[in-house]
Amino acid sequence: MKMKTGQGNRRGCDRGGVNRIVVILLALIAAMLVVIAIPIWKGYRYRAEKQACEQAMKSARDGLIIDYLDRWDSGTAQEAMKTLDQVLPERPNVCPSGGTVYLVRREDGVFEPICGLHDSDVKRRCRLNAARAQELLAEGLKNARRETKQEPESVVIQLNGRSLECVRVQEPPKLRRGTRTTDGYEGIVAFYGLAGEGQFAAGAVKAGEIAYFIYADEDDCAAWRAGEGWTGTAYDD
């Protein structure tokens, strides 16, 4: 009887050990499923947002074309933007996801609305976002200097419905392409240098003005230097 009892205890312990292993395996499988599901869900969400954006862009595009045909003149970017507001007056941003909308004139003279988040031409998207970020940085610098009476170490701007910190540097960062293929960087980044500081000599612009600016997303980068203009992979053919 004692032997049978001992065997029963061992079997109970064996079952308990097996149960623990099963629980651990199930937990590991659940964790793996979550890891796999997150990028899939993000992919579905991005595609849904892009489809909604494309529909909004189509509505805006059609409105701009109709307006152009009615007036038969070239118009200006400001006039085109006013028309865009009339086409979709209920939207603070045409893109449902908050993407910045740029107006680019086509060869036929009609303004094409381009989304800074969902444009399929990744190089054009980088160029447009970089130029807009530089404009917002210049405005942000003026406001920061007026409010604090000193030079900020960084300026936070709003681009594509999100905050982007433009960091002041003393020398150009080691960015030659997008952050996805550059060690030490991720996502979207922006840096600027002021004339007369560090490696940025005054000359093309006055001391204290922006002499260097670089914007990089996951795919490409666009760099600007005073007196030289824009370069970077976003400008490569």
C-alpha positions in Angstrom: 0.0 0.0 0.0 2.8 2.4 0.8 4.4 1.6 -2.5 1.2 2.3 -4.3 0.8 5.6 -2.4 4.3 6.6 -3.3 3.7 5.8 -7.0 0.6 7.8 -6.8 2.5 10.8 -5.4 5.1 10.5 -8.1 2.5 10.4 -10.7 0.8 13.5 -9.2 4.2 15.2 -9.2 4.8 14.2 -12.8 1.4 15.5 -13.8 2.1 18.7 -12.0 5.4 19.1 -13.8 3.8 18.5 -17.1 1.1 21.0 -16.4 3.7 23.7 -15.6 5.5 22.9 -18.8 2.2 23.2 -20.7 1.4 26.5 -19.1 4.9 27.9 -19.9 4.7 26.7 -23.5 1.2 28.3 -23.9 2.5 31.5 -22.5 5.5 31.5 -24.9 3.2 30.8 -27.8 0.8 33.6 -26.7 3.8 36.0 -26.5 5.0 35.0 -30.0 1.5 35.5 -31.4 1.4 39.0 -29.9 4.8 39.8 -31.4 3.6 38.6 -34.8 0.2 40.2 -34.6 1.5 43.8 -33.7 3.3 44.4 -37.1 0.4 42.8 -39.0 -2.1 45.1 -37.2 0.1 48.1 -37.8 0.2 47.2 -41.5 -3.5 46.9 -41.7 -4.0 50.2 -39.9 -1.5 52.0 -42.2 -3.2 50.6 -45.3 -6.6 51.7 -44.0 -5.4 55.1 -43.2 -3.7 55.4 -46.6 -6.9 54.4 -48.4 -8.9 57.0 -46.5 -6.2 59.6 -47.3 -6.3 58.6 -51.0 -10.1 59.2 -51.1 -9.7 62.6 -49.4 -6.9 63.5 -51.9 -9.1 62.5 -54.8 -11.9 64.8 -53.5 -9.5 67.6 -53.1 -7.9 67.0 -56.5 -11.3 67.0 -58.2 -12.3 70.2 -56.6 -9.0 71.9 -57.6 -9.4 70.7 -61.2 -13.0 72.0 -61.4 -11.9 75.3 -59.9 -9.1 75.6 -62.4 -11.3 74.9 -65.4 -13.9 77.4 -64.2 -11.4 80.2 -63.8 -9.0 79.3 -66.7 -5.9 80.9 -65.0 -2.9 79.6 -63.3 -3.6 80.9 -59.9 -1.3 80.8 -56.9 -0.6 78.3 -54.2 -2.5 80.4 -51.7 -5.6 80.5 -53.9 -5.4 76.8 -54.4 -5.2 76.2 -50.7 -8.3 78.4 -50.2 -10.1 76.2 -52.8 -8.9 73.2 -50.9 -10.5 74.5 -47.7 -13.8 75.1 -49.6 -13.8 71.5 -51.0 -13.4 70.0 -47.5 -14.3 72.8 -45.0 -15.0 70.4 -42.2 -11.4 69.1 -42.1 -8.6 71.0 -40.4 -6.4 68.7 -42.5 -7.5 67.0 -45.6 -5.7 63.8 -44.7 -7.8 62.0 -42.0 -4.5 61.0 -40.3 -3.3 64.5 -40.0 -0.8 64.4 -42.8 0.4 67.8 -44.0 -1.0 68.6 -47.5 1.3 70.2 -50.0 0.1 71.7 -53.3 2.4 70.9 -56.3 1.7 72.4 -59.7 1.5 69.9 -62.5 2.7 70.5 -66.0 -0.9 71.4 -67.1 -1.0 74.1 -64.5 -3.3 72.4 -62.1 -2.3 72.1 -58.4 -2.0 68.5 -57.2 -2.6 67.9 -53.4 0.2 65.7 -52.0 0.1 64.1 -48.5 3.2 64.3 -46.4 2.4 61.0 -44.8 1.0 58.8 -47.6 2.5 60.0 -50.8 3.8 56.9 -52.6 6.7 58.8 -54.1 8.9 58.5 -51.0 11.7 60.9 -52.3 9.2 63.6 -53.1 7.5 63.1 -49.7 10.9 63.6 -48.0 11.7 66.7 -50.0 8.4 68.3 -49.3 8.5 67.5 -45.6 12.1 68.7 -45.3 11.4 72.0 -46.9 8.3 72.5 -44.7 10.2 71.5 -41.6 12.9 74.1 -42.3 10.3 76.8 -42.7 8.7 75.8 -39.4 12.1 75.7 -37.7 12.9 79.3 -38.8 9.5 80.4 -37.3 10.1 78.4 -34.2 13.5 79.9 -33.6 12.2 83.5 -33.9 9.5 82.7 -31.3 11.9 81.0 -28.9 14.4 83.8 -29.1 11.7 86.4 -28.5 10.2 84.6 -25.5 13.4 83.4 -23.7 15.9 85.9 -25.0 18.4 83.1 -25.6 19.3 80.5 -28.1 17.3 77.2 -27.7 19.1 73.9 -27.9 16.2 72.5 -29.9 12.9 73.6 -31.4 9.8 71.4 -31.5 7.6 71.8 -34.6 4.4 70.2 -35.7 4.6 68.3 -39.0 2.1 65.8 -40.3 0.1 66.0 -37.1 3.0 65.0 -35.0 5.7 66.7 -32.9 9.2 66.7 -34.4 12.2 68.0 -32.4 14.8 69.9 -34.5 18.1 69.6 -32.5 20.8 72.2 -32.7 24.3 70.7 -33.5 27.9 72.0 -33.8 28.7 69.8 -36.8 26.8 67.8 -39.4 25.5 64.5 -38.1 26.6 61.3 -39.8 23.4 61.0 -41.9 23.8 60.1 -45.5 20.6 58.3 -46.1 17.4 57.2 -44.3 17.3 56.2 -40.6 16.3 52.7 -41.4 19.8 52.0 -42.8 21.8 54.3 -40.5 23.1 53.2 -37.2 22.1 55.3 -34.2 19.0 56.8 -35.7 15.4 55.7 -36.0 12.1 57.2 -37.2 12.1 60.8 -38.4 14.9 63.2 -37.2 15.9 66.8 -37.9 19.1 68.7 -37.0 20.2 72.3 -37.6 23.4 74.4 -37.3 23.7 78.2 -36.8 26.2 80.3 -38.8 29.2 81.1 -36.6 28.9 78.1 -34.4 31.0 74.9 -34.5 31.8 73.9 -38.0 29.2 76.2 -39.6 31.0 79.4 -40.7 29.2 82.6 -41.3 29.4 83.8 -44.9 26.4 82.9 -47.0 24.2 84.0 -44.1 24.7 86.2 -41.1 25.9 84.8 -37.8 23.1 83.3 -35.8 21.0 82.4 -38.8 20.4 78.8 -40.0 23.4 77.7 -42.0 22.6 74.0 -42.1 19.5 71.8 -41.9 19.0 68.1 -42.4 15.8 66.1 -42.3 15.7 62.3 -42.5 12.9 59.8 -42.5 13.2 56.0 -42.7 13.9 55.9 -46.4 15.8 59.1 -47.4 17.4 62.3 -46.2 17.4 65.9 -47.4 20.2 68.3 -46.4 20.4 72.1 -46.9 23.4 74.4 -46.7 23.3 78.1 -47.0 24.6 79.2 -50.4 24.5 75.6 -51.7 20.8 74.5 -51.5 19.4 71.0 -51.1 21.2 67.7 -51.5 20.8 64.1 -50.2 19.3 60.8 -51.3 15.8 62.5 -51.6 17.3 64.4 -54.5 18.9 61.4 -56.2 17.3 60.0 -59.4 
